[in-house]
Amino acid sequence: MVKPYAHLFSEKPSRKGVTRRMLPGYFTAIGMLLGPDNVTNYHERCRSIVARLKSEAGDEHFNWDAFYAERDALTVRLDAQVIIAGQFSDYDRRSVWFINLVNSHLAPLGDSATEGERRWILEEQGFRRMLDAMLSDLRKVLSSEKGRERLINRHGAEVVDNANKALKRLLLG
């Protein structure tokens, strides 16, 4: 769930950016949005995919890029993304909650942290960029009729409609 926006970590700390310091709060929020049963289910599915890929390629040749390209792994990501996006149907309320949760769980800084790193907190602009990148797979699937139908069959029309509403809100600001 981090890989789609990990490229943002390389930017200088700013109001429009994200840093690795946000990850403890991010994982707490994602766990709450998904719920413990879904988190357990997704972890088990991912472990199974990794085990299969390792047995096919050999432990020493396992490659995380192969995992991310795996169709079953994409299905797990989409299942999680549609549930997460659906939780943002009331975008304003949920984004404030998410940002506050992340900011109250920032990872500690090292002694060599810059002033910008010390002052950084997750702000709405950075959150919006992170969420947009994180949900990019979902946006792509929902842009096709076939993809949308598949998601409706897996999750129901209301969940998919709520996810779509949240994605539109992200685009429109």
N, C-alpha and C positions, 0 to 999 in steps of 0.2 A: 504494500500500500504506500510505501515511501518512494520507491523507484521512480514513479512518474513525475515527481517534483524534486528529486534529489539534486538535479542540476541547479536548482535555485540556491543550494547551500554554498556554491562557489562565489556568489556575489558578495560584495561588501555589505555589512549590516546596514539596513536602511528601513524606512517605513514601508517600502514596497517589497521587502525581502523576508526571507525566513532563514533561520540558522538551525544547526543541529541541537542547540539548547532547547528547542521547542519539543523535541521528541518524547521526553517523559510525559508531558501533558497531552501531546498528540495521541500517544498510545492509550492513555487513560480515557480520553474523550472517545476515541474510536471504539474501545472496548465497551463503553457505556452506550454508544449509539447502536452497536451491533447486538449487544446482550451476550451474556456468558455462554449460552448454549451455541449460538452462532460462532463465537470466537473459537470455542472448542472444536466444533465441526470443521471450520475452515483450517485450523491448525492441523487437524488429523488429515484432512484432504491434501494439504500441502506436503506434510511429511510423507504421505503415501506416494505422491508424485515424485518427490526428491528420491525416495527409496527406489522407485521404478527406474528413474533416469540413471541413478548410480549403478544399479544392477545391469542396465543396458550398456553403459559407457565404461563402467569400472570406477571405483571410488576416486582413483587418482586423476581421472579424466573428466570428472563431473564439472559442469560449467553452469553458473547461475544464469547466464544469458540463455542457455537452452531451457532452463526452467521457465524463465519469463516468456519465452516464445511458445511454450507448450500450450496446446489448446485447452487441456484440462485446467491448467493454472489460470488461463484467461477466464475460464468459466467461474472459478473461485473468486477472482478479482471482480468480475461483473456482478456476481451474487452479492458480494460485500458492498460494492459501489452503489447498486440500486437501493439497498437498504439504507446506506449512509445518506445518499442524496435525498431519499424520501423523508428523512428526518429533518431536512432543511426546507420543507414546504412553507414553514413560517420562517423565512430566511433571516429577517431582522432579529428575532428573538433567539434563534438557534445560533447565529453567528456570534452574538454577544456572549452567549453561554460558552461557546467553544473557545473564543479568544480569552475570556476570563479564566477558564480552566487551564489553558496552555500557559498563560502568564503566571498563574499561581503555582505551576509545577516546572519552572525552567530549571535545566540542569545547571549545576554550579560551574563557575568560570575557573579557568586555570590562572596561575600567577602571571602568565604572559599575555593575558587578554588586553585588547586595545580599549580605548575609551568608548569607541563605537560599539564594541561587543558588550561592554559593561552596561551601556544605556539601552541596548536593544530590548524591545518587547514586541510581541506580535501585535500588529495593528491591522485594521480592516483591509487595507490595500494588500498587504502581504498575505493575509488569510485568503482573500479572494483569489490571488494568483496561485497560491498553494492548492486550494480546493479545485480550481479550474483544471490545473494540471493533474491532480489526483484523480479526477473524474473523467479524464480524456477518453479512456476506453469506453466508458458508458455513453458519452456524448456521441462517439463514432457509431456505436451499435444502435442507439436510438435514432440516428439520422436515416436509417434504412427501415422500410416497412417490415421486412423479414426479421430484422434484428429486434425491432419493437415487439412484434408478435411473439417471438421466442421468449423475450423477457416477461411479457404478460402471461404466457403459459406457465412460466416458472414461479412468478411472484404475484400475479394478479394485477388487474387493470388499475386499481386505486394506488398501489405502491408505485407502479411505473408512472402513472400520471403525476404523483407527488414528486417523484425524482425528476421528471421532465420539467415540472414547474420550477424546481430549484435550479436546474441547469439554465433555464431561460432567465431567471432572476440574476444569476451570476453574469450572464452576458449583458444584460440591460443595466446592471448597476443598481 
